[in-house]
Amino acid sequence: MLTKPEIIDLIEIIRRFYLWIDNERIQNPIAGRIQYPKTPPALSESLAIHLLEDRRIIPDVAFTDIQQGGRIADITARLGGDLKSIEVKASTRDFQHFSENDINADYLIWIDLVNTLIHNQDTIDIFVLPNPGNHFRTPGRIVLKKFLRITGDNTTKYENFNLNEFLTDQNLQ
């Protein structure tokens, strides 16, 4: 798992890569064929663990023993005596692929990093859905707007969450 300072460093590296691609696209049209990179799972999963541990998301649920889940899930956490599975999705292009694990998870966390990674801003949007299998039955590709339309009020939204403030707040280190 990445520390908060390592998350900051990785975000800066990814931002530079996005900027390089954008500059190349301006200078050479063929560079338009270069895709932006996939968000590293180490970034999204580490970020989700820190958000859960610091109770910045799902604050009313008293999770303990929050950790990377290995083969079980992206993240596992204890709630009372039960082991809960938490799947993490991160996007910069408004879509994700849902797998069986995502659908069968106890919680799905979708972190939209477009403002941070592409627009070089300090905010992210986070969406938390308990029991995604209540809304999705089969794996497949989904865009964020459709996800929010399908899940409605069942999704908790943390919009314009100040990521930089969270990662640099000494009280939360």
C-alpha positions in Angstrom: 0.0 0.0 0.0 1.2 3.5 -0.8 1.7 6.1 1.9 0.0 9.5 1.4 3.3 11.1 0.3 3.8 8.3 -2.2 0.3 8.9 -3.5 1.2 12.6 -4.0 4.4 11.6 -5.9 2.6 9.1 -8.1 -0.1 11.7 -9.0 2.5 14.2 -10.0 4.2 11.6 -12.2 0.9 10.7 -13.9 0.1 14.3 -14.4 3.4 14.9 -16.2 2.7 11.8 -18.4 -0.8 13.2 -19.3 0.7 16.6 -20.0 3.4 15.0 -22.2 0.7 13.2 -24.2 -1.3 16.4 -24.6 1.8 18.3 -25.8 2.7 15.6 -28.3 -0.9 15.6 -29.6 -0.5 19.3 -30.3 2.8 18.9 -32.1 2.1 15.7 -34.0 -1.4 14.5 -35.0 -0.3 10.9 -35.0 0.2 11.2 -31.2 -3.6 11.3 -31.0 -3.3 7.5 -31.2 -1.6 7.4 -27.9 -4.0 6.5 -25.1 -3.9 7.9 -21.7 -2.7 5.3 -19.2 -4.9 3.2 -16.9 -4.9 4.5 -13.4 -2.6 2.2 -11.4 -4.6 0.1 -8.9 -1.9 0.8 -6.3 -3.0 4.5 -6.5 -6.8 3.9 -6.3 -6.7 1.1 -3.8 -4.2 2.9 -1.5 -6.3 6.1 -1.7 -9.5 4.2 -0.9 -7.8 2.5 2.1 -6.6 5.9 3.5 -10.1 7.4 3.0 -11.7 4.5 4.8 -9.2 4.5 7.6 -9.5 8.2 8.2 -13.3 7.9 8.0 -13.6 10.4 5.2 -15.9 8.0 3.3 -18.6 5.8 4.8 -18.0 7.4 8.2 -21.0 5.8 9.8 -19.6 2.3 9.2 -17.1 1.2 11.9 -14.7 -0.8 9.7 -11.6 -2.4 11.3 -8.6 -4.2 9.8 -8.9 -2.4 6.5 -6.3 -3.8 4.1 -5.6 -4.8 0.5 -7.7 -7.9 -0.2 -5.5 -10.0 -2.4 -7.5 -12.6 -4.3 -10.7 -11.9 -2.2 -11.2 -8.3 -3.3 -9.4 -5.0 -3.9 -9.8 -4.2 -0.2 -11.2 -6.2 2.7 -12.4 -4.8 6.1 -14.0 -6.2 9.2 -17.4 -5.1 10.3 -18.1 -6.7 13.6 -17.1 -10.3 13.0 -17.8 -10.2 9.2 -15.2 -9.8 6.5 -16.5 -7.3 3.9 -15.3 -7.0 0.3 -14.7 -3.6 -1.2 -14.0 -3.1 -4.9 -12.4 0.1 -6.1 -12.8 1.6 -9.6 -10.9 4.7 -10.7 -11.4 6.6 -13.9 -10.3 9.6 -15.9 -12.4 8.9 -18.9 -15.9 8.4 -17.4 -16.2 4.6 -17.9 -15.3 1.4 -16.2 -15.6 -2.3 -16.7 -17.6 -4.1 -14.0 -16.5 -7.7 -13.2 -18.2 -10.4 -11.2 -16.1 -9.3 -8.2 -17.3 -5.8 -8.5 -20.9 -6.8 -8.7 -20.7 -9.3 -5.8 -18.8 -6.9 -3.5 -20.3 -5.6 -0.3 -19.2 -2.1 -1.4 -18.1 -0.5 -4.6 -16.0 2.7 -4.5 -15.7 4.7 -7.8 -13.0 7.4 -7.7 -13.3 9.9 -10.5 -9.8 11.4 -11.0 -10.4 13.5 -14.1 -10.0 16.8 -12.3 -6.8 15.8 -10.5 -5.0 13.9 -13.3 -6.1 15.7 -16.4 -7.2 19.2 -15.3 -4.4 19.5 -12.7 -6.9 20.4 -9.9 -7.0 19.4 -6.3 -10.5 17.8 -6.3 -11.8 14.3 -7.0 -15.3 12.9 -6.9 -16.0 9.7 -5.0 -19.1 7.5 -5.3 -19.8 4.7 -2.8 -22.4 2.0 -3.5 -23.2 -0.7 -1.0 -24.2 -4.0 -2.5 -23.7 -3.3 -6.1 -25.3 -6.6 -7.0 -28.7 -5.1 -6.1 -28.3 -2.9 -9.2 -26.1 -4.8 -11.6 -26.5 -8.4 -12.6 -23.9 -9.0 -15.4 -20.3 -7.8 -16.0 -19.7 -5.2 -18.6 -18.7 -1.6 -19.4 -20.6 1.2 -17.8 -20.2 5.0 -17.9 -20.4 7.1 -14.8 -23.6 8.9 -15.7 -25.5 5.6 -16.3 -24.0 4.2 -13.1 -25.4 7.2 -11.1 -28.7 7.1 -12.9 -29.2 3.3 -12.2 -28.1 3.5 -8.5 -29.8 6.8 -7.7 -30.0 7.7 -4.0 -28.3 4.4 -3.1 -24.9 5.9 -4.1 -23.3 8.2 -1.6 -21.5 11.1 -3.4 -18.4 12.9 -2.1 -18.1 15.5 -4.9 -15.3 18.1 -5.1 -13.4 16.3 -2.4 -10.2 18.2 -1.8 -7.6 15.5 -2.4 -4.5 17.7 -1.8 -5.9 18.8 1.6 -6.6 15.3 2.6 -3.2 13.9 1.6 -1.2 16.8 3.2 -3.2 17.2 6.4 -0.7 16.4 9.2 -3.6 15.6 11.5 -4.5 12.7 9.3 -1.0 11.3 8.7 
